[in-house]
């Protein structure tokens, strides 16, 4: 999934797509770990990072977070006004101005991407909601068809007892795999009917006259 990191001046060299408040978070999610070959003998080995844990949130809460975030983005794309989307975000997300958000989503806005279908279609989660070691709620998945498949990845930060959007990643793909075209069959030759041999006719046996009785 494409990731884009936005922060105060730092832009790590990573794939683009996810809008985050702080760039170091993306490196944590991508699992960037320095290998032993890159370490000098004087450097102590890095401590193992704590693993993420499942989030204590029910299905309805997950649907509300996903739909409200993507519908807010949909409204912003359709109106060109990203102020509400920015105001709904966590403080880390609000480092992006509305003008900056409009610049980031210019391509989707120009393609008139319609996300209204997320209001009625249930998403399929590829990453169940989990709490990252930094305390952010992380989830990912896709909507099968709205009308094209919409892939998403979301991050939420706890703010005053509520989860508020911290990162958004969105990409559009095909709603179903496309089968490759069938190979062309070689031209078939017309079959020439063969004449069947007729067995020769057999002569019928000649009947001998029955001998007559003499007195």
C-alpha positions in Angstrom: 0.0 0.0 0.0 1.4 3.4 -0.9 2.6 5.6 2.0 3.3 9.3 2.2 4.7 10.9 5.2 4.1 14.5 6.1 5.8 16.2 9.0 7.6 19.3 10.0 10.3 19.5 7.4 11.3 15.8 7.4 10.4 13.7 4.3 11.8 10.1 4.6 12.6 8.4 1.3 9.8 5.9 1.3 6.9 5.0 -1.0 4.2 7.7 -1.0 0.4 7.7 -0.1 -0.2 7.8 3.7 -0.6 11.2 5.3 0.9 11.2 8.8 1.5 13.9 11.4 5.0 12.7 12.3 7.4 11.0 9.8 9.1 8.7 12.3 5.8 6.8 12.7 5.9 5.5 9.2 9.4 4.0 9.7 8.0 2.2 12.7 5.1 0.8 10.8 7.3 -0.2 7.8 9.4 -2.1 10.3 12.7 -0.5 9.4 15.3 -2.4 11.4 19.1 -1.9 11.1 20.7 -5.2 10.2 23.9 -6.5 12.0 25.9 -5.9 8.8 25.1 -2.2 9.0 26.1 -1.9 12.6 29.7 -1.1 13.7 31.4 -3.1 16.4 31.1 -0.2 18.8 27.3 0.0 18.4 25.3 -2.1 20.9 22.5 -4.3 19.4 19.2 -2.6 19.1 16.5 -3.6 21.6 13.6 -5.5 20.1 10.6 -3.2 19.6 7.4 -4.3 21.4 4.8 -5.9 19.2 1.4 -4.4 18.4 -1.6 -5.8 20.3 -5.2 -6.3 19.2 -7.4 -3.3 19.8 -10.3 -3.6 22.2 -13.0 -2.2 19.8 -16.1 -3.8 18.5 -17.2 -4.1 14.8 -19.6 -1.2 15.0 -16.9 1.1 16.3 -14.5 0.0 13.5 -17.1 0.7 10.8 -17.9 4.1 12.2 -14.2 5.1 12.2 -13.6 3.8 8.7 -16.7 5.2 7.1 -16.6 8.6 8.8 -13.0 9.1 7.8 -13.4 8.1 4.1 -16.7 10.0 3.7 -15.0 13.1 5.2 -12.3 12.7 2.6 -15.0 12.1 -0.1 -16.8 15.4 0.8 -13.5 17.2 0.8 -12.6 15.9 -2.7 -16.0 16.8 -4.1 -16.1 20.3 -2.7 -12.4 21.1 -2.8 -12.6 22.3 0.8 -10.3 20.3 3.2 -10.9 22.4 6.3 -13.4 20.0 7.9 -11.2 16.9 7.1 -8.2 18.7 8.8 -10.3 19.8 11.8 -11.5 16.2 12.4 -7.9 15.0 12.6 -5.6 14.6 15.6 -3.2 17.4 16.4 -0.4 15.5 14.6 -2.6 15.4 11.4 -3.4 19.1 11.6 0.2 20.0 10.9 -1.0 19.8 7.3 -2.9 22.9 6.1 -6.1 22.6 4.2 -4.2 23.9 1.1 -1.6 21.2 1.6 -4.3 18.5 1.8 -5.9 19.9 -1.4 -2.6 19.6 -3.1 -2.1 16.0 -2.0 -5.5 14.8 -3.1 -5.5 16.8 -6.4 -5.2 13.7 -8.5 -8.1 12.0 -6.9 -10.2 15.2 -7.1 -9.4 15.5 -10.8 -10.4 11.9 -11.4 -13.7 12.6 -9.6 -13.2 9.6 -7.4 -16.6 8.7 -5.8 -16.3 7.2 -2.3 -20.0 7.5 -1.4 -20.5 3.7 -1.7 -18.5 3.2 1.5 -21.6 4.2 3.4 -23.5 1.0 2.5 -20.8 -1.5 1.6 -19.0 -3.4 4.4 -15.2 -3.3 4.2 -13.0 -6.4 4.2 -10.1 -6.0 6.7 -6.7 -7.2 5.7 -5.2 -5.9 9.0 -7.4 -6.2 12.0 -7.5 -3.2 14.3 -4.4 -3.2 16.5 -2.7 -0.8 18.9 0.9 0.0 17.8 3.6 0.4 20.4 3.3 4.2 20.1 -0.4 4.0 21.1 -2.0 4.6 17.6 -4.9 2.5 16.4 -3.9 0.9 13.0 -6.1 -0.9 10.5 -6.2 -1.7 6.8 -8.5 -3.3 4.3 -10.6 -2.6 1.2 -14.1 -2.0 -0.1 -14.8 -4.6 -2.9 -16.6 -2.2 -5.2 -17.5 1.5 -4.9 -17.6 1.0 -8.0 -13.9 0.2 -8.1 -12.1 -1.5 -5.3 -10.9 1.0 -2.7 -7.9 0.0 -0.6 -7.3 1.9 2.6 -5.0 2.1 5.6 -5.9 4.3 8.6 -4.2 5.5 11.7 -6.0 7.0 14.7 -4.7 8.8 17.7 -6.4 9.0 21.1 -7.5 12.6 21.8 -9.7 13.5 24.8 -11.1 9.9 25.0 -11.8 9.7 21.2 -10.0 8.2 18.3 -9.2 10.9 15.7 -7.6 10.4 12.4 -3.9 10.6 12.3 -3.0 9.0 8.9 -4.9 8.2 5.7 -3.8 6.0 2.8 -6.0 5.4 -0.2 -5.6 3.7 -3.5 -8.0 2.4 -6.1 -7.8 -1.0 -7.9 -9.9 -3.4 -9.9 -12.9 -4.8 -8.1 -12.3 -8.3 -9.5 -9.4 -10.1 -11.2 -9.5 -9.9 -14.9 -9.0 -13.2 -16.7 -6.4 -13.3 -19.5 -7.6 -13.5 -23.1 -8.1 -17.0 -24.4 -5.3 -18.2 -26.8 -6.3 -18.2 -30.4 -7.0 -21.6 -31.8 -5.0 -22.7 -34.9 -7.1 -22.8 -38.1 -8.7 -26.2 -38.4 -8.7 -28.0 -41.7 -12.0 -29.2 -43.1 -12.3 -32.9 -42.8 -12.6 -34.7 -46.2 -15.1 -37.5 -46.0 -13.6 -40.8 -47.0 -15.4 -43.3 -49.2 -16.2 -46.4 -47.4 -15.5 -49.6 -49.2 -18.5 -51.7 -49.9 -18.0 -55.5 -49.5 -18.6 -57.5 -52.7 -22.0 -59.1 -53.1 -22.1 -62.8 -52.6 -23.9 -65.0 -55.1 -27.0 -66.5 -53.7 -26.8 -70.4 -53.4 -28.6 -72.2 -56.3 -31.4 -74.3 -55.1 -31.4 -77.9 -56.4 -34.8 -79.3 -57.5 -36.0 -81.9 -55.0 -35.9 -85.5 -56.4 -39.2 -86.8 -57.5 -40.5 -90.1 -56.3 -41.0 -92.9 -58.8 -43.5 -95.6 -58.6 
